[in-house]
Amino acid sequence: MLNYIQYRMDLYRHARVSLRHELSQPPNTDEAYQRGDLEEFHRESDRLYEWRMLILTGYLRAVADDLDISMPSLDDKVMYQQVDWNDDPRQPKYLTPKGIRTVRGDIREEQKHRREVWSFRLAGITGLGGIVIGILSAWPK
């Protein structure tokens, strides 16, 4: 639950920065292009996208750890992309859309399995309760 709260807070921070970024969009003119304003705007848009993907990857990693699900290998280029060294010297890796689909599918499958176990137990307890109530109602007075 704390992972989800942290995830939502990080997304809220991202949304605020992203909104400020969108409001500061330079006009689409030759002058803005010559000054490099449009290039900087698009570079910052890419950084914001990578930041959002890093937030999502961190959340999915935390959920997968809680459910004891293995994440894809960090060396798998289909599942991960790396932040450019100029943007972040640590060069963290984030999940690609295919990696996100894979991890979410694994998480859903494990959650479904855990729900099914509890629903089986709940059905058994409910059945036993019905038997007890039936016997008590048929008991001679």
DOMARTI-223667 format. One record per residue: x, y, z of N, C-alpha, C, O in turn; residue in three letters; residue number from 1. Coordinates in Angstrom, 1 decimal. Example, Ala and Ser with C-alpha at 12.3 -4.5 7.8 and 13.67 -1.06 7.14 Angstrom:
<rs>
R     n.px     n.py     n.pz    ca.px    ca.py    ca.pz     c.px     c.py     c.pz     o.px     o.py     o.pz   residu   num
R     13.2     -5.7      7.8     12.3     -4.5      7.8     13.2     -3.3      7.8     14.2     -3.3      8.5      Ala     1
R     12.8     -2.2      7.1     13.7     -1.1      7.1     12.9      0.0      7.9     13.4      1.1      8.0      Ser     2
</rs>
This chain:
<rs>
R     n.px     n.py     n.pz    ca.px    ca.py    ca.pz     c.px     c.py     c.pz     o.px     o.py     o.pz   residu   num
R      0.8     -1.2      0.0      0.0      0.0      0.0      0.9      1.3      0.0      0.6      2.2     -0.7      Met     1
R      2.0      1.2      0.8      2.9      2.4      0.8      3.5      2.6     -0.6      3.8      3.7     -0.9      Leu     2
R      3.8      1.5     -1.3      4.3      1.6     -2.6      3.4      2.4     -3.5      3.8      3.3     -4.3      Asn     3
R      2.1      2.1     -3.4      1.1      2.8     -4.2      1.0      4.3     -3.9      0.9      5.1     -4.8      Tyr     4
R      1.0      4.6     -2.6      1.0      6.0     -2.1      2.2      6.8     -2.7      2.0      7.9     -3.2      Ile     5
R      3.4      6.2     -2.5      4.6      6.8     -3.1      4.5      7.0     -4.6      4.9      8.0     -5.1      Gln     6
R      4.0      6.0     -5.3      3.8      6.0     -6.7      2.9      7.2     -7.1      3.2      7.9     -8.0      Tyr     7
R      1.7      7.3     -6.4      0.8      8.4     -6.7      1.4      9.8     -6.4      1.2     10.7     -7.2      Arg     8
R      2.1      9.9     -5.3      2.8     11.2     -5.0      3.8     11.5     -6.1      3.9     12.7     -6.5      Met     9
R      4.6     10.6     -6.5      5.6     10.8     -7.6      4.9     11.2     -8.9      5.3     12.1     -9.6      Asp    10
R      3.8     10.5     -9.2      3.0     10.9    -10.4      2.4     12.3    -10.3      2.4     13.0    -11.3      Leu    11
R      2.0     12.7     -9.1      1.5     14.0     -8.9      2.6     15.1     -9.2      2.3     16.1     -9.8      Tyr    12
R      3.8     14.8     -8.6      4.9     15.7     -8.8      5.2     15.8    -10.3      5.4     16.9    -10.9      Arg    13
R      5.2     14.7    -11.0      5.5     14.6    -12.4      4.4     15.4    -13.2      4.8     16.2    -14.1      His    14
R      3.2     15.3    -12.8      2.1     16.0    -13.5      2.2     17.5    -13.4      2.0     18.2    -14.3      Ala    15
R      2.6     17.9    -12.2      2.8     19.4    -12.0      3.9     19.9    -12.8      3.8     21.0    -13.5      Arg    16
R      5.0     19.2    -12.9      6.2     19.7    -13.7      5.8     19.6    -15.2      6.2     20.5    -15.9      Val    17
R      5.1     18.5    -15.5      4.7     18.4    -16.9      3.8     19.5    -17.4      3.9     20.0    -18.5      Ser    18
R      2.8     19.8    -16.5      1.9     20.9    -16.9      2.7     22.2    -17.0      2.4     23.0    -18.0      Leu    19
R      3.6     22.5    -16.1      4.4     23.8    -16.3      5.2     23.7    -17.6      5.3     24.8    -18.2      Arg    20
R      5.7     22.6    -17.9      6.4     22.4    -19.1      5.5     22.7    -20.4      5.9     23.4    -21.3      His    21
R      4.4     22.1    -20.4      3.4     22.3    -21.5      3.0     23.8    -21.6      2.8     24.3    -22.7      Glu    22
R      2.9     24.4    -20.5      2.5     25.9    -20.6      3.6     26.7    -21.0      3.4     27.9    -21.5      Leu    23
R      4.8     26.3    -20.9      6.0     27.1    -21.4      6.4     26.7    -22.8      7.5     27.1    -23.2      Ser    24
R      5.5     26.1    -23.6      5.9     25.7    -24.9      6.1     26.9    -25.8      5.3     27.8    -25.8      Gln    25
R      7.3     27.0    -26.5      7.6     28.2    -27.3      6.7     28.1    -28.6      6.2     27.1    -29.0      Pro    26
R      6.5     29.3    -29.2      5.7     29.3    -30.5      6.5     28.5    -31.5      7.7     28.5    -31.6      Pro    27
R      5.7     27.9    -32.4      6.3     27.2    -33.5      6.7     28.1    -34.7      6.0     28.1    -35.7      Asn    28
R      7.7     28.9    -34.5      8.2     29.8    -35.5      9.6     29.5    -35.8     10.3     28.8    -35.1      Thr    29
R     10.1     30.1    -37.0     11.5     30.0    -37.4     12.4     30.6    -36.4     13.5     30.1    -36.1      Asp    30
R     12.0     31.7    -35.8     12.8     32.4    -34.8     13.1     31.5    -33.6     14.2     31.4    -33.1      Glu    31
R     12.0     30.9    -33.1     12.2     30.0    -31.9     13.0     28.8    -32.3     13.8     28.3    -31.5      Ala    32
R     12.9     28.3    -33.5     13.7     27.2    -34.0     15.2     27.6    -34.1     16.0     26.8    -33.7      Tyr    33
R     15.5     28.8    -34.6     16.8     29.2    -34.7     17.5     29.4    -33.4     18.7     29.1    -33.2      Gln    34
R     16.8     29.9    -32.4     17.3     30.1    -31.1     17.5     28.8    -30.3     18.3     28.7    -29.3      Arg    35
R     16.9     27.7    -30.8     17.0     26.4    -30.1     16.0     26.2    -29.1     16.0     25.2    -28.3      Gly    36
R     14.9     27.0    -29.0     13.9     26.9    -28.0     13.1     25.6    -28.2     12.8     24.9    -27.3      Asp    37
R     12.7     25.4    -29.5     12.0     24.2    -29.8     12.7     22.9    -29.5     12.2     21.9    -29.0      Leu    38
R     14.0     22.9    -29.8     14.9     21.7    -29.6     14.9     21.5    -28.0     14.9     20.3    -27.6      Glu    39
R     15.1     22.5    -27.3     15.2     22.4    -25.8     13.9     21.9    -25.2     13.8     21.1    -24.3      Glu    40
R     12.8     22.4    -25.8     11.5     22.0    -25.4     11.3     20.5    -25.6     10.8     19.8    -24.7      Phe    41
R     11.7     20.0    -26.8     11.5     18.6    -27.1     12.5     17.7    -26.3     12.1     16.6    -25.9      His    42
R     13.6     18.2    -26.0     14.6     17.5    -25.1     14.0     17.4    -23.7     14.1     16.3    -23.1      Arg    43
R     13.4     18.4    -23.2     12.8     18.4    -21.9     11.6     17.5    -21.9     11.3     16.8    -20.9      Glu    44
R     10.8     17.4    -23.0      9.7     16.5    -23.1     10.2     15.0    -23.0      9.6     14.2    -22.4      Ser    45
R     11.3     14.7    -23.7     11.9     13.4    -23.6     12.3     13.1    -22.1     12.1     11.9    -21.7      Asp    46
R     12.9     14.0    -21.5     13.3     13.8    -20.1     12.1     13.5    -19.2     12.2     12.7    -18.3      Arg    47
R     11.0     14.3    -19.4      9.8     14.1    -18.6      9.2     12.7    -18.9      8.7     12.0    -18.0      Leu    48
R      9.3     12.2    -20.1      8.8     10.9    -20.5      9.7      9.8    -19.8      9.1      8.9    -19.2      Tyr    49
R     11.0     10.0    -19.8     11.8      9.1    -19.1     11.6      9.1    -17.6     11.6      8.0    -17.0      Glu    50
R     11.4     10.2    -17.0     11.1     10.3    -15.6      9.8      9.6    -15.3      9.8      8.8    -14.3      Trp    51
R      8.8      9.7    -16.1      7.5      9.0    -15.8      7.7      7.5    -16.0      7.2      6.7    -15.2      Arg    52
R      8.5      7.1    -16.9      8.7      5.6    -17.1      9.6      5.1    -15.9      9.4      4.0    -15.5      Met    53
R     10.5      5.9    -15.4     11.3      5.5    -14.2     10.4      5.3    -13.0     10.5      4.4    -12.2      Leu    54
R      9.4      6.2    -12.8      8.4      6.1    -11.7      7.6      4.9    -11.9      7.5      4.1    -10.9      Ile    55
R      7.1      4.6    -13.1      6.3      3.4    -13.3      7.2      2.1    -13.1      6.7      1.2    -12.5      Leu    56
R      8.4      2.1    -13.6      9.3      1.0    -13.4      9.5      0.7    -12.0      9.5     -0.4    -11.5      Thr    57
R      9.8      1.8    -11.2     10.0      1.6     -9.7      8.8      1.0     -9.0      9.0      0.1     -8.2      Gly    58
R      7.6      1.5     -9.4      6.4      1.0     -8.8      6.2     -0.5     -9.2      5.9     -1.3     -8.3      Tyr    59
R      6.3     -0.8    -10.4      6.1     -2.2    -10.9      7.2     -3.1    -10.2      6.9     -4.3     -9.9      Leu    60
R      8.4     -2.6    -10.1      9.4     -3.4     -9.4      9.1     -3.7     -7.9      9.2     -4.8     -7.4      Arg    61
R      8.5     -2.7     -7.2      8.1     -2.9     -5.8      7.0     -3.9     -5.7      7.0     -4.7     -4.8      Ala    62
R      6.0     -3.8     -6.6      4.9     -4.7     -6.6      5.3     -6.1     -6.9      4.9     -7.1     -6.2      Val    63
R      6.2     -6.2     -7.9      6.7     -7.6     -8.2      7.5     -8.2     -7.1      7.5     -9.4     -6.8      Ala    64
R      8.3     -7.3     -6.4      9.0     -7.8     -5.2      8.1     -8.3     -4.1      8.3     -9.3     -3.5      Asp    65
R      7.0     -7.5     -3.9      6.0     -7.9     -2.9      5.4     -9.3     -3.2      5.1    -10.1     -2.3      Asp    66
R      5.2     -9.5     -4.5      4.5    -10.8     -4.9      5.5    -11.9     -5.2      5.1    -12.9     -5.7      Leu    67
R      6.8    -11.6     -5.0      7.9    -12.6     -5.3      7.9    -13.0     -6.8      8.0    -14.2     -7.2      Asp    68
R      7.7    -12.0     -7.7      7.8    -12.2     -9.1      9.1    -11.7     -9.6      9.5    -10.6     -9.2      Ile    69
R      9.7    -12.4    -10.5     11.0    -12.0    -11.0     10.8    -11.0    -12.1      9.9    -11.1    -13.0      Ser    70
R     11.6     -9.9    -12.1     11.5     -8.9    -13.2     12.4     -9.4    -14.4     13.2    -10.3    -14.2      Met    71
R     12.1     -8.9    -15.6     13.0     -9.3    -16.7     14.4     -8.9    -16.5     14.7     -8.0    -15.7      Pro    72
R     15.3     -9.6    -17.1     16.8     -9.3    -17.0     17.1     -7.8    -17.4     16.5     -7.4    -18.4      Ser    73
R     17.9     -7.2    -16.7     18.3     -5.8    -17.0     19.1     -5.7    -18.3     19.2     -4.7    -19.0      Leu    74
R     19.6     -6.9    -18.7     20.4     -6.9    -20.0     19.5     -7.1    -21.2     20.0     -6.9    -22.3      Asp    75
R     18.3     -7.4    -21.0     17.3     -7.6    -22.2     17.0     -6.2    -22.8     16.2     -5.4    -22.2      Asp    76
R     17.5     -6.0    -24.0     17.2     -4.7    -24.6     15.8     -4.5    -25.1     15.4     -3.4    -25.3      Lys    77
R     15.1     -5.6    -25.3     13.7     -5.5    -25.7     12.8     -5.0    -24.5     11.8     -4.3    -24.7      Val    78
R     13.2     -5.4    -23.3     12.4     -5.0    -22.1     12.8     -3.7    -21.4     12.0     -3.1    -20.8      Met    79
R     14.0     -3.3    -21.6     14.5     -2.1    -21.0     15.2     -1.1    -21.9     15.7     -1.5    -23.0      Tyr    80
R     15.1      0.2    -21.6     15.8      1.2    -22.3     16.6      1.9    -21.2     16.3      1.9    -20.0      Gln    81
R     17.6      2.6    -21.6     18.5      3.3    -20.7     18.5      4.8    -20.9     18.4      5.3    -22.0      Gln    82
R     18.5      5.5    -19.8     18.5      7.0    -19.8     19.8      7.4    -20.3     20.9      6.8    -20.0      Val    83
R     19.9      8.4    -21.2     21.1      8.9    -21.8     22.0      9.5    -20.7     21.6     10.1    -19.7      Asp    84
R     23.3      9.2    -20.8     24.3      9.6    -19.8     24.3     11.1    -19.6     24.5     11.6    -18.5      Trp    85
R     24.0     11.9    -20.6     24.0     13.4    -20.5     22.9     13.8    -19.6     23.0     14.9    -18.9      Asn    86
R     21.8     13.0    -19.6     20.6     13.4    -18.8     20.8     12.9    -17.3     20.3     13.6    -16.4      Asp    87
R     21.4     11.8    -17.1     21.6     11.2    -15.8     22.8     10.4    -15.8     22.8      9.3    -16.4      Asp    88
R     23.9     10.8    -15.1     25.1     10.0    -15.1     25.0      8.5    -14.6     25.8      7.7    -14.9      Pro    89
R     24.0      8.3    -13.8     23.7      6.9    -13.2     23.2      6.0    -14.3     23.4      4.8    -14.2      Arg    90
R     22.7      6.5    -15.4     22.1      5.8    -16.5     21.1      4.7    -16.0     21.3      3.5    -16.4      Gln    91
R     20.0      5.1    -15.3     19.1      4.1    -14.9     18.3      3.5    -16.1     18.2      4.2    -17.1      Pro    92
R     17.8      2.3    -15.9     17.1      1.7    -17.0     15.6      1.7    -16.6     15.2      1.5    -15.4      Lys    93
R     14.8      1.8    -17.6     13.3      1.8    -17.4     12.7      0.8    -18.4     13.3      0.5    -19.4      Tyr    94
R     11.5      0.3    -18.0     10.9     -0.7    -18.8     10.3     -0.1    -20.1      9.8      1.1    -20.1      Leu    95
R     10.4     -0.8    -21.2      9.8     -0.4    -22.4      8.3     -0.7    -22.4      7.9     -1.4    -21.5      Thr    96
R      7.5     -0.3    -23.3      6.1     -0.7    -23.3      5.9     -2.2    -23.3      5.0     -2.7    -22.7      Pro    97
R      6.7     -2.9    -24.1      6.7     -4.4    -24.1      7.0     -4.9    -22.7      6.4     -5.9    -22.2      Lys    98
R      8.0     -4.4    -22.0      8.4     -4.8    -20.7      7.3     -4.5    -19.7      7.0     -5.4    -18.8      Gly    99
R      6.6     -3.4    -19.8      5.5     -3.1    -18.9      4.4     -4.1    -19.1      3.8     -4.5    -18.1      Ile   100
R      4.0     -4.4    -20.4      3.0     -5.4    -20.6      3.3     -6.7    -20.0      2.5     -7.4    -19.4      Arg   101
R      4.6     -7.1    -20.1      5.0     -8.4    -19.6      4.9     -8.5    -18.1      4.4     -9.4    -17.5      Thr   102
R      5.5     -7.4    -17.4      5.5     -7.4    -16.0      4.0     -7.3    -15.4      3.7     -7.9    -14.5      Val   103
R      3.2     -6.4    -16.0      1.8     -6.3    -15.6      1.1     -7.6    -15.7      0.3     -8.0    -14.9      Arg   104
R      1.3     -8.3    -16.8      0.7     -9.6    -17.0      1.1    -10.6    -16.0      0.3    -11.3    -15.4      Gly   105
R      2.4    -10.6    -15.6      2.8    -11.5    -14.5      2.2    -11.1    -13.2      1.8    -12.0    -12.4      Asp   106
R      2.1     -9.8    -12.9      1.5     -9.4    -11.7      0.1     -9.7    -11.6     -0.4    -10.2    -10.6      Ile   107
R     -0.7     -9.5    -12.7     -2.1     -9.9    -12.7     -2.3    -11.4    -12.5     -3.2    -11.8    -11.8      Arg   108
R     -1.5    -12.2    -13.1     -1.6    -13.6    -13.0     -1.4    -14.1    -11.6     -2.1    -14.9    -11.1      Glu   109
R     -0.4    -13.5    -10.9     -0.1    -13.9     -9.5     -1.2    -13.4     -8.6     -1.6    -14.1     -7.7      Glu   110
R     -1.7    -12.2     -8.8     -2.8    -11.7     -8.0     -4.0    -12.5     -8.2     -4.8    -12.8     -7.2      Gln   111
R     -4.3    -12.9     -9.4     -5.5    -13.8     -9.7     -5.3    -15.1     -9.0     -6.3    -15.6     -8.4      Lys   112
R     -4.1    -15.7     -9.0     -3.9    -16.9     -8.3     -4.1    -16.8     -6.8     -4.8    -17.7     -6.2      His   113
R     -3.7    -15.7     -6.2     -3.9    -15.5     -4.8     -5.3    -15.3     -4.5     -5.8    -15.7     -3.4      Arg   114
R     -6.1    -14.6     -5.3     -7.5    -14.4     -5.1     -8.2    -15.7     -5.1     -9.1    -16.0     -4.3      Arg   115
R     -7.9    -16.5     -6.1     -8.6    -17.8     -6.3     -8.4    -18.7     -5.1     -9.3    -19.4     -4.7      Glu   116
R     -7.2    -18.7     -4.5     -7.0    -19.5     -3.2     -7.9    -19.0     -2.1     -8.5    -19.8     -1.5      Val   117
R     -8.0    -17.7     -1.9     -8.9    -17.2     -0.9    -10.4    -17.4     -1.2    -11.2    -17.6     -0.3      Trp   118
R    -10.7    -17.3     -2.5    -12.2    -17.5     -2.8    -12.6    -18.9     -2.6    -13.7    -19.2     -2.2      Ser   119
R    -11.6    -19.9     -2.8    -11.9    -21.3     -2.5    -12.1    -21.5     -1.0    -13.1    -22.2     -0.6      Phe   120
R    -11.3    -20.9     -0.2    -11.4    -21.0      1.3    -12.7    -20.4      1.7    -13.4    -20.9      2.6      Arg   121
R    -13.0    -19.2      1.2    -14.3    -18.5      1.6    -15.5    -19.3      1.2    -16.4    -19.4      2.0      Leu   122
R    -15.5    -19.9      0.0    -16.6    -20.8     -0.4    -16.7    -22.0      0.6    -17.9    -22.3      0.9      Ala   123
R    -15.7    -22.6      1.0    -15.7    -23.7      2.0    -16.3    -23.3      3.3    -17.1    -24.0      3.9      Gly   124
R    -15.9    -22.1      3.8    -16.4    -21.6      5.1    -17.8    -21.3      5.0    -18.6    -21.6      5.9      Ile   125
R    -18.2    -20.7      3.9    -19.6    -20.3      3.7    -20.5    -21.6      3.6    -21.6    -21.6      4.2      Thr   126
R    -20.0    -22.6      2.9    -20.7    -23.9      2.8    -20.9    -24.5      4.2    -21.9    -25.0      4.5      Gly   127
R    -19.8    -24.5      5.0    -19.9    -25.1      6.4    -20.9    -24.3      7.2    -21.6    -24.9      8.0      Leu   128
R    -20.9    -23.0      7.1    -21.9    -22.1      7.8    -23.3    -22.5      7.4    -24.2    -22.5      8.2      Gly   129
R    -23.5    -22.7      6.1    -24.9    -23.1      5.6    -25.3    -24.4      6.2    -26.5    -24.6      6.5      Gly   130
R    -24.4    -25.4      6.3    -24.7    -26.7      6.9    -25.1    -26.6      8.3    -26.1    -27.1      8.7      Ile   131
R    -24.3    -25.8      9.1    -24.6    -25.6     10.5    -26.0    -24.9     10.7    -26.8    -25.4     11.5      Val   132
R    -26.3    -23.9      9.9    -27.6    -23.2     10.0    -28.7    -24.2      9.6    -29.8    -24.2     10.2      Ile   133
R    -28.5    -25.0      8.5    -29.5    -26.0      8.1    -29.8    -27.0      9.2    -30.9    -27.4      9.5      Gly   134
R    -28.7    -27.5      9.9    -28.9    -28.5     10.9    -29.7    -27.9     12.1    -30.6    -28.5     12.7      Ile   135
R    -29.3    -26.6     12.5    -30.0    -26.0     13.6    -31.4    -25.7     13.3    -32.2    -25.7     14.2      Leu   136
R    -31.7    -25.4     12.1    -33.1    -25.0     11.7    -34.0    -26.3     11.7    -35.2    -26.3     12.0      Ser   137
R    -33.4    -27.4     11.4    -34.1    -28.7     11.3    -34.2    -29.4     12.7    -34.9    -30.4     12.8      Ala   138
R    -33.4    -28.9     13.6    -33.4    -29.6     14.9    -34.7    -29.5     15.6    -35.4    -28.4     15.6      Trp   139
R    -35.2    -30.6     16.2    -36.5    -30.6     16.8    -36.6    -29.7     18.0    -35.6    -29.6     18.8      Pro   140
R    -37.7    -29.0     18.2    -37.8    -28.0     19.3    -38.4    -28.7     20.4    -38.6    -28.0     21.5      Lys   141
</rs>
